[in-house]
Amino acid sequence: MLRLNPNPNHSLDAGLIKGLADTMQALSTKDSAALETALTAIEKNAQALLKQEWDKSKREAISGKVEVA
């Protein structure tokens, strides 16, 4: 289960949620072009979100302080 922030101000989370919905829609309509677009969006947003979290973890390890969003 993904724990994404549904707040639209969190663009990476919102992009993942939209990509997942778009994937389900493309699968139900058997639209391969839309499916490819949706999966590419999921991949791009997931990579950016993971990089963001990795950078945050590195900063916390160096400073010893936990960042609160």
HUBEL-V376571 format. One record per run of one state. SS is the DSSP state (H for helix, E for strand, C for the rest). FROM is the first residue (numbers start at 1). TO is the last residue. If there is no record, write none. Layout:
# HUBEL-V376571
ss=SS from=FROM to=TO
ss=SS from=FROM to=TO
This chain:
# HUBEL-V376571
ss=C from=1 to=10
ss=H from=11 to=29
ss=C from=30 to=31
ss=H from=32 to=63
ss=C from=64 to=69
